[in-house]
Amino acid sequence: MNGIKVESNSSTVTFYELDGLYYYNIGPIEGFTVSPSTGFITVNDSNTIQTVTFKLITYNVTFTESGLPNGTPWSATLNGTTKTSTTGSINFTVTPGPYTYQVGLVNGYTASPGSGSITVGGNETVPITFTPTTATTNRTVTTTSTSQTMISWVTPPVIIAVVIVIAIIVILILRRRERM
């Protein structure tokens, strides 16, 4: 104020000035906004107080998913905080800075990217694409389908054929013994 810089670690800063009109300017504090940051203050015989408000700067980090069926639960972890959703997005509110993230496992799907890091300096969107793990899905369907086919169609004719062949062999052996 009035060209004099004063710093404080408490919630107040005190100036001793004569009566008059003075310009003030509050310097930036990393991670916060201040309102009002500048202005004029009138000092008179009594104590004059100017109140200013500091507000923590926060931004939204939104993870958006694509590739999952509607209603499928999925999760994202940002700097150790995990959130789960059954919709297409998960939102975190954070202060500026570097963050790491990881996407939770969803059975039958692979997430891309599955993890990473971002530096937040504004609102951020992190798109996540889920793709089905086809090897697992195809193997299960093929095995089930093949097993049912083998049991219901192949197994009974094979058993009947084996029984018929054994019966024919036994009959031939018995006839041969009778002739002797």
trRosetta pair geometry for C-beta under 8 A, 3 or more apart (Angstrom, degrees):
i j d omega theta_ij theta_ji phi_ij phi_ji
1 4 6.1 -20 66 56 60 88
1 6 7.7 -20 18 14 89 110
1 15 5.1 -63 58 -64 136 166
1 17 7.2 -89 123 -50 126 143
1 22 5.4 48 180 147 102 130
1 23 7.3 173 -147 89 62 45
1 24 4.4 -22 -99 -102 89 90
1 25 7.9 171 -81 23 48 60
1 41 7.3 -36 -136 39 129 126
2 15 7.4 135 23 -173 114 147
2 17 6.3 145 -13 -111 152 133
2 22 4.9 -51 -58 -146 96 118
2 23 7.2 131 -73 51 45 67
4 15 7.0 132 78 -126 128 116
5 27 7.9 32 -139 -27 109 131
6 13 5.2 137 102 -167 118 113
6 14 7.7 -110 150 60 161 44
6 15 6.7 -162 -1 -77 150 86
7 13 7.9 -71 -154 -112 10 119
8 12 6.7 -87 148 86 164 42
8 13 4.8 -157 -3 -87 137 81
17 20 6.9 -99 149 46 113 101
17 22 6.1 -22 171 -48 168 152
17 43 5.0 171 89 -14 111 176
18 43 7.1 119 103 100 30 131
19 43 5.5 -152 -126 104 38 83
19 44 5.3 40 -127 -122 104 40
19 45 6.7 -8 -79 -54 120 54
20 42 7.6 -134 119 -147 25 59
20 43 5.8 5 47 52 55 99
21 40 5.7 7 -178 180 97 117
21 41 7.5 163 -153 81 53 36
21 42 5.3 -25 -99 -100 72 73
21 43 7.8 -169 -79 18 24 73
22 40 6.8 156 80 -156 35 67
22 41 5.5 -23 64 62 89 85
22 42 7.9 158 18 -93 71 24
22 43 6.3 29 0 -11 116 111
23 38 7.4 -2 -176 -172 89 92
23 39 7.6 -173 -148 104 58 27
23 40 5.6 -39 -95 -98 57 73
24 38 6.7 -179 92 -146 59 50
24 39 6.1 -8 54 62 91 67
24 40 7.5 150 12 -107 78 23
24 41 5.8 26 -10 -3 122 115
24 50 6.8 157 38 76 159 167
25 37 7.0 21 -157 148 60 76
25 38 4.9 0 -107 -107 70 92
26 34 5.1 -101 102 123 135 156
26 37 5.0 -118 55 -152 96 62
26 38 7.2 -143 18 -66 72 50
26 52 6.0 114 -43 -159 162 171
28 32 8.0 161 -172 70 65 79
28 34 7.7 -159 -117 7 45 115
29 32 4.6 -1 85 49 104 119
29 34 7.0 88 19 -44 103 117
29 54 6.7 -12 54 -136 139 129
31 56 6.4 -18 151 -146 92 71
31 57 5.5 -146 -171 34 44 101
31 95 5.7 17 -146 -170 109 125
31 96 6.4 -145 -106 38 74 102
32 54 4.7 -2 -180 -172 137 101
32 55 6.4 142 -159 68 78 37
32 56 6.0 -48 -101 -99 76 38
32 57 6.2 -150 -93 -17 18 88
33 54 7.3 157 78 -154 42 53
33 55 5.1 -16 57 59 91 95
33 57 6.0 104 -25 -72 88 92
34 37 4.8 104 88 -90 100 85
34 52 5.6 16 -176 165 101 121
34 53 7.0 159 -152 81 54 45
34 54 5.3 -22 -97 -97 79 69
34 55 7.8 176 -82 17 32 72
35 52 6.7 165 82 -161 33 77
35 53 5.3 -18 61 59 86 94
35 55 7.3 10 7 -1 107 112
36 39 5.0 59 112 -34 142 125
36 52 6.4 -100 49 -117 52 93
37 52 7.6 91 -89 -148 38 130
39 50 7.4 177 77 -154 125 138
41 48 6.2 133 167 140 111 133
41 50 5.0 -77 -100 -59 133 133
42 48 6.8 -154 90 -131 54 150
43 48 5.0 -129 -114 12 60 147
44 48 6.6 111 26 -62 68 116
56 95 6.4 -69 173 -98 106 111
57 95 6.4 91 83 -142 71 78
57 96 6.2 4 102 -15 119 105
58 93 5.0 30 167 174 131 95
58 94 6.4 154 -152 80 84 19
58 95 5.8 -59 -100 -83 66 54
59 93 7.4 171 82 -151 28 59
59 94 6.3 -31 61 67 76 72
59 95 7.7 95 16 -141 81 15
59 96 6.7 72 0 -75 121 66
59 120 5.3 -178 65 176 134 114
59 121 7.5 68 -31 107 163 11
59 122 5.7 160 -128 175 143 17
59 123 5.1 -154 -170 -76 97 48
59 124 6.8 67 137 -2 125 84
60 91 5.7 -27 -161 -160 106 106
60 92 7.2 141 -157 75 54 47
60 93 5.9 -32 -96 -97 63 67
60 123 4.8 13 54 -131 86 95
60 124 7.4 -159 100 38 56 58
61 78 6.1 133 90 -124 142 159
61 91 7.3 145 77 -156 47 53
61 92 4.6 -14 60 61 98 101
61 93 7.9 -179 19 -84 74 20
61 94 5.8 6 -4 17 117 120
61 99 7.2 -72 -72 63 169 157
61 118 7.0 147 -132 80 129 147
61 120 6.1 -76 -68 -98 114 127
61 123 7.6 -170 -74 -159 39 52
61 124 4.7 -1 -117 65 75 104
61 125 7.9 173 -161 -84 49 26
61 126 6.8 22 179 -8 92 111
62 89 5.5 -8 -175 -168 103 118
62 90 7.2 157 -156 78 55 43
62 91 4.9 -17 -102 -101 81 79
62 92 7.8 -168 -75 25 38 65
62 123 7.6 15 -1 -179 102 95
62 124 7.2 180 27 94 65 55
62 125 5.0 -20 70 -112 97 72
62 126 7.2 179 90 24 45 71
63 76 4.4 129 15 -51 168 167
63 89 6.5 154 81 -155 53 61
63 90 4.5 -4 54 55 106 96
63 91 7.8 -155 23 -71 68 35
63 92 8.0 48 -11 -4 95 99
63 101 7.5 175 -79 -178 126 149
63 103 7.4 165 -165 -98 145 98
63 125 7.9 149 -93 -164 21 55
63 126 4.9 -27 -106 71 69 102
63 128 5.8 19 -176 -10 99 120
64 88 5.9 15 -156 152 78 90
64 89 4.9 -21 -100 -98 69 89
64 125 6.1 5 -4 -171 115 103
64 126 7.3 165 20 78 69 48
64 127 5.3 -28 68 -110 98 63
64 128 6.8 173 82 24 43 75
65 68 5.7 7 139 10 129 117
65 74 5.8 79 -69 72 166 158
65 88 5.6 -144 55 -154 77 58
65 89 7.3 -166 11 -77 75 39
65 128 4.9 -29 -102 75 71 101
65 129 7.6 149 -158 -94 59 23
65 130 6.1 21 -170 -13 107 110
66 88 7.4 32 -77 -146 57 107
66 127 7.1 -2 3 -170 109 99
66 128 7.5 167 22 87 65 53
66 129 5.4 -22 66 -113 94 69
66 130 7.0 -170 88 25 42 77
67 109 7.0 137 126 -148 115 129
67 129 5.4 86 -19 -171 135 63
67 130 3.7 -170 90 66 121 73
67 131 5.8 -70 -160 -71 149 43
67 132 7.8 -154 175 -31 107 66
68 72 4.2 -127 171 61 116 136
68 74 6.1 -129 -58 -38 167 133
68 106 6.6 -65 -106 169 123 167
68 109 6.6 -20 -94 -87 86 170
68 130 4.9 42 -53 54 84 150
69 72 5.1 100 63 -34 74 118
71 86 5.1 4 -152 175 43 114
72 86 6.7 162 68 -144 23 74
72 106 6.6 59 157 -156 120 134
73 84 5.8 7 -169 -180 103 112
73 85 7.2 162 -143 86 60 30
73 86 5.2 -40 -85 -85 63 83
73 106 7.6 178 90 -115 60 100
74 84 7.1 170 88 -150 30 70
74 85 6.4 -24 63 63 75 76
74 86 7.8 130 16 -99 69 38
74 90 7.8 -121 98 -35 90 127
74 103 7.3 -11 174 -173 108 96
74 104 6.2 169 -172 64 60 103
74 106 5.3 -32 -103 -70 92 127
74 111 7.9 131 -157 -86 126 128
74 130 7.4 -115 -101 -62 148 143
75 82 5.6 17 175 -174 124 101
75 83 6.5 174 -150 89 79 38
75 84 4.3 -36 -92 -96 96 74
75 85 7.4 144 -94 15 48 65
75 90 7.4 90 -149 -85 38 161
75 103 7.3 146 88 -165 55 52
75 104 3.5 39 61 2 99 140
76 82 7.3 174 91 -144 34 61
76 83 6.2 -10 60 58 78 84
76 90 4.8 170 28 76 119 149
76 92 7.9 -112 102 -33 117 117
76 101 6.2 -4 -178 -172 99 113
76 102 7.4 163 -157 84 56 42
76 103 5.5 -27 -104 -107 75 64
76 104 6.9 -113 -65 -4 29 86
76 126 7.9 137 -146 80 150 130
76 128 7.4 -157 -86 -32 119 154
77 80 6.8 8 177 -115 105 7
77 81 6.6 162 -155 78 66 35
77 82 4.3 -28 -95 -90 88 79
77 83 7.9 159 -89 16 43 59
77 101 6.3 159 84 -155 56 61
77 102 4.8 -4 54 56 107 88
77 103 7.9 -159 20 -77 75 19
77 104 7.1 99 -20 -54 96 86
78 81 5.7 -24 65 60 74 90
78 83 7.9 -6 12 9 99 102
78 92 4.8 -66 44 -46 153 170
78 94 7.0 -109 137 -55 135 140
78 99 5.6 11 -174 169 91 134
78 100 7.8 164 -152 86 48 42
78 101 4.9 -16 -101 -101 67 96
79 94 7.5 110 22 -120 138 139
79 99 4.8 -78 -46 -144 110 94
79 100 6.3 114 -81 47 60 67
79 101 7.6 -35 -25 -77 57 63
81 92 6.8 126 88 -125 126 123
82 104 7.3 73 -150 -58 117 120
83 90 4.9 153 97 -165 117 118
83 91 7.8 -65 102 56 166 40
83 92 6.8 -168 0 -73 138 87
84 90 7.6 -59 -141 -106 5 129
84 104 7.5 -12 -102 17 87 155
85 88 7.8 -73 128 40 133 15
85 89 6.8 -75 138 84 171 33
85 90 4.8 -153 -10 -77 132 89
94 97 7.5 -107 150 46 113 92
94 99 6.6 3 167 -64 168 147
94 120 5.7 91 92 58 118 174
95 120 7.6 127 106 93 33 129
96 120 5.4 -150 -133 102 46 85
96 121 5.4 51 -138 -106 111 51
97 119 7.1 -92 152 -150 24 69
97 120 6.1 3 49 51 44 94
98 117 6.4 9 -175 177 96 113
98 118 7.5 173 -149 93 55 38
98 119 4.9 -30 -94 -102 70 78
98 120 7.7 179 -87 14 18 73
99 117 6.6 172 90 -154 44 69
99 118 5.6 -12 61 62 92 80
99 119 7.6 157 17 -97 70 30
99 120 6.1 31 0 -16 118 111
100 115 7.3 10 177 -178 93 97
100 116 7.3 -169 -151 104 64 32
100 117 4.8 -37 -100 -98 66 87
101 115 6.4 -176 96 -149 57 58
101 116 5.9 -6 57 61 91 70
101 117 7.2 159 14 -96 74 35
101 118 6.9 13 -4 6 118 103
101 126 6.8 41 70 160 164 177
102 114 6.9 7 -154 150 70 70
102 115 4.3 -8 -107 -105 72 99
103 111 4.1 -128 102 139 142 162
103 113 7.4 144 -1 104 125 57
103 114 5.2 -115 48 -149 103 49
103 115 6.8 -137 13 -65 73 54
103 128 5.5 136 -99 -136 149 146
104 111 8.0 96 68 -21 36 153
105 111 7.8 -133 -109 -2 39 115
106 109 4.4 -6 88 53 108 117
106 111 7.0 101 16 -50 103 103
106 130 6.2 -11 54 -135 142 137
108 132 6.1 -24 156 -143 87 78
108 133 5.8 -146 -167 34 39 96
108 136 6.4 -135 -117 88 67 133
108 137 6.5 74 -149 -65 104 101
109 130 4.3 9 176 -176 134 108
109 131 6.5 145 -155 70 78 30
109 132 5.9 -53 -99 -100 70 40
109 133 6.4 -153 -93 -15 15 86
110 114 7.5 -63 -179 -69 74 116
110 130 7.0 152 72 -153 37 59
110 131 5.4 -22 58 60 91 85
110 133 5.7 101 -28 -70 97 93
111 114 4.6 113 84 -98 97 72
111 128 5.5 -14 -163 -176 104 112
111 129 7.4 141 -156 75 52 42
111 130 5.5 -27 -95 -95 65 75
112 128 7.2 146 71 -161 37 62
112 129 5.1 -27 65 65 92 92
112 130 7.8 163 18 -87 73 28
112 131 6.9 11 4 1 117 107
113 116 5.0 48 118 -36 148 122
113 128 7.0 -91 49 -116 54 76
116 126 7.6 -179 63 -148 128 130
118 124 5.8 118 164 178 148 163
118 126 6.7 -111 -49 -78 147 120
120 124 5.7 -103 -113 -13 83 132
132 137 6.0 0 166 -18 120 146
133 136 4.9 37 108 18 108 112
133 137 6.8 144 87 -13 61 93
134 137 5.5 -64 -143 45 38 109
134 138 5.6 31 165 -16 76 111
135 138 6.3 -58 -140 41 23 104
135 139 6.1 22 162 -20 61 113
136 139 6.0 -59 -144 36 25 110
136 140 6.4 23 160 -17 62 109
137 140 6.1 -62 -153 35 26 109
137 141 6.4 16 158 -11 64 110
138 141 5.9 -60 -144 42 31 105
138 142 5.8 27 161 -17 69 113
139 142 6.0 -57 -139 41 25 109
139 143 6.0 25 162 -19 63 111
140 143 6.1 -57 -144 37 24 108
140 144 6.3 19 161 -14 62 110
141 144 6.1 -60 -148 39 27 107
141 145 6.0 21 159 -15 65 114
142 145 5.9 -60 -142 42 26 108
142 146 5.9 21 162 -15 65 114
143 146 6.0 -58 -139 41 24 107
143 147 6.0 25 161 -21 62 111
144 147 5.9 -57 -145 36 25 111
144 148 6.5 21 159 -16 62 107
145 148 6.1 -59 -151 36 27 107
145 149 6.4 25 154 -17 63 110
146 149 5.7 -57 -147 38 32 111
146 150 6.1 30 157 -19 67 108
147 150 5.9 -55 -143 37 28 109
147 151 6.2 20 162 -13 64 111
148 151 6.1 -60 -143 41 27 105
148 152 5.9 3 168 0 66 117
149 152 6.6 -69 -135 47 21 94
149 153 5.5 -27 -176 24 63 120
149 154 7.1 54 135 -10 72 103
150 153 7.2 -67 -113 52 11 82
150 154 4.8 -37 -149 37 54 126
150 155 6.5 72 150 -36 66 94
151 154 7.6 6 -31 48 12 84
151 155 5.4 -2 -146 -2 38 136
152 155 7.5 46 -16 31 9 104
152 156 7.9 -10 -178 -3 31 111
153 156 7.7 -82 -169 33 15 96
153 157 7.7 -7 160 3 54 113
154 157 6.8 -76 -160 44 32 101
154 158 6.2 26 158 -20 71 117
155 158 6.0 -65 -148 37 29 111
155 159 6.4 25 162 -18 67 108
156 159 5.9 -57 -146 36 32 110
156 160 6.3 29 159 -17 67 108
157 160 5.6 -57 -145 40 33 111
157 161 6.1 35 157 -21 68 107
158 161 5.8 -55 -147 36 29 111
158 162 6.4 29 155 -19 64 106
159 162 5.9 -55 -148 36 30 110
159 163 6.4 29 154 -18 64 107
160 163 5.8 -56 -148 37 30 111
160 164 6.4 30 154 -19 65 107
161 164 5.8 -55 -147 36 31 111
161 165 6.4 30 156 -18 65 106
162 165 5.9 -54 -147 36 31 110
162 166 6.3 29 155 -17 65 107
163 166 5.9 -56 -147 38 30 110
163 167 6.3 31 153 -21 64 107
164 167 5.7 -55 -147 36 30 112
164 168 6.4 30 155 -20 65 105
165 168 5.8 -54 -149 34 31 110
165 169 6.5 30 153 -18 64 106
166 169 5.8 -56 -150 36 32 111
166 170 6.4 32 153 -19 66 106
167 170 5.8 -54 -147 36 31 111
167 171 6.4 31 155 -19 65 107
168 171 5.8 -54 -147 37 31 111
168 172 6.3 30 155 -18 65 107
169 172 5.8 -55 -147 37 30 110
169 173 6.4 30 155 -19 65 107
170 173 5.8 -56 -149 36 30 111
170 174 6.3 28 155 -18 65 108
171 174 5.8 -57 -147 38 30 110
171 175 6.4 29 156 -18 65 107
172 175 5.9 -55 -145 37 30 110
172 176 6.4 32 156 -21 64 108
173 176 5.8 -56 -150 34 30 113
173 177 6.6 29 153 -19 64 106
174 177 5.9 -55 -151 34 32 111
174 178 6.6 33 152 -21 64 105
175 178 5.7 -53 -149 33 34 113
175 179 6.7 33 155 -19 64 105
176 179 6.0 -56 -153 33 32 111
176 180 6.9 27 153 -19 62 106
177 180 5.9 -60 -154 32 34 110
